[in-house]
Amino acid sequence: MKNIFIITKREFLTQVKKKSFIILTLLAPILLIGFGALIAFMLKANETEYTFNVIDKSGVFQQNMKTPKDVKFIYLPESTEQALTSTLPEMVDNVDGLLIIPKLQDQNFENLQKQTQLLVNKNIGFDVKQNIAFSMSEVIKKEKIKKLGLTEAQIENIDKNFEINTKNVVDNNKQDSTLAFGVKSGLSMGLMYVTFMFIIIYGVRVMRSVLEEKNNRVVEIIISSVKPFELMMGKILGVTLVALTQFAIWITMTILGAIFFNQGFSKISGNLPQQEEIPLDKLDLQGVFTEISHSLLDMNFGIIIFVFIVFFLLGYIFYSSMYAAIGSAVDNETETQQFTMIGILP
């Protein structure tokens, strides 16, 4: 037991004293947020607005069709169809296509769908075409319902979503908003991914540590003083403490960040009723941060942290033993790459 403690202490101190450990521990959350913001910015910058001329011979879609996201419709009279079609190839810089909707005869929507054409002068995204088709489908659906003799109010009532009023009789009648539920689901998925990722990362670290001492012939000296089981357990426990240290720092930073946002934006939602849910489209950026911070602080962190650590430890101890065995079975790091799949596949 004493030997295990000594090896654990040495392994732990060796890892935490490295500059890479300190830098990664402190900067990892900042880098994660930074990369997330960068990806969001790049996705926003990469959005392209498509402009389509539309000739609506049916007279149904111009007033009723909703404009899809990133699409601009310019409705033009039927008399311009020939001119617009012939000049479309030269209008690459100004217009992306021409949508021609035929006349609607005898409420034959199937025939209208077959004769509708979208002429383009460049490649457009599949999602753009699908969004246009969806917008047209919504108009056709409403026209078909009107044909049955229903009013606009009745049509809206048909499309109205069913919402369940959730009431928790145990937790002071408290219920989650849509955003709060999304935050909790996202956190659970994130912790699942983190568990998997760090089991692999720290398992590989154990493997490389075993391989390094084996190549340096240090292990031959150590084995003469301690049992192989004590050496393996010492390494596993040492790296486990390194992982728990990083988790403790990151959890503390997350809680402090949630408290900061909660206090900083609390005035926004301070006058709102506790049970009133604000629609997502009515929340500004500060309101979203406030809702997220409230949701995070409202969670039972004790259970979350306990369950997370239990899952991590059980998985890590199992897989690090496997990686330690791989490290002891090969002669160089190149060979380990062929065996890491054994640990990843399960």
C-alpha positions, 0 to 999 in steps of 0.5 A: 500500500505504501508503494502504491501511494509513493508511485501515485504521488510521483505520477501526480506531481510529475504531471501537474508540474508540467507547463502544458498541464497548467496552460491547458487547465486554465485556457481550455474553457476559454479556448472552447468558448472562443472556438465556439464563438469563432465557428458561430461567426464563420457560419454567420459570415458564410450565410448567403442571401439568394434573390429570385424573381417570381412570376406568380400566374396563379395569384395565390402565392404572392400574398400568402407565401412566407419568404424562406430564410436567406431568400429574397423574392421579387414578384414581377408581372407575367408579361416579363417572363420571356425577357427574364428567362432570356436574360437570366444567364447574364444576370448572375451578379444580380439574380440567382434564379427565376421561379415560374408558377403556372395558372391554377386551373380547377384547383388542380394543385397536383398539376400546378406542382408539376408545371412549377419551375425554378430556373437558376443560373448558378448552383444553389444549396439543397436547403434553399430549394427545400425551404422554397418548396416548404413555403409553397407547400404551406400555401397549398395546404392552406388553399386545400383547407380553404376549399373545404370551407374553413375560415382563416381562424379555423385554419390557424386553430388546426395548425396550433401546437399542443402544449402540455402544462407541466406541474411538478408536485414534488419540487414546489410546482416548478417547471422548466422552460424550453430554453432551460430544458435545452440547457439541461439536455445540452449539459448532459450530452456535453458531460457524456462527450467529456467523459468519453474524451477524457477516458481516452486522453488519460488512458493514452497518457497511462500507456505512454507513461508505461512505454516511456519507463519501459524504453528508459529501462527505468521499469526494470529498476522499479520492478525490483522494488515493487510489484507489477500490480502496485506499479500499475495501480500507482500510475492509474491512481496518479493520473486519476488525481490529475484528471480530478484536479482538472475537473475540479478547476473547470467545475469551479470556473463554470459555477463562478461563470454562471454566478457572474452571468446570473448577477450581471443580468438578473435585473432583466428578469427580476420583475417577471413572474417566476412561472412565466416562460418567455418565448425564445424569439422574444429574448435578446442576448442578455435575456438568453444568458440570464435564462441559461445562468438561472438554469445552470444554478438551479441544477443539483450540482452535487448529484451531477458532479458525483454521478459524473465522477463515478462514471468517469472513474469506473470507465477510466480505471477499466480502460486505463488498465487496458491501455497500460497493458498495451503500453507494456506489450509494445516497444515503441509509440508507433506500434501503440497507434495500431492498438488504440482502436482496441480501447476506442471501439468498445 
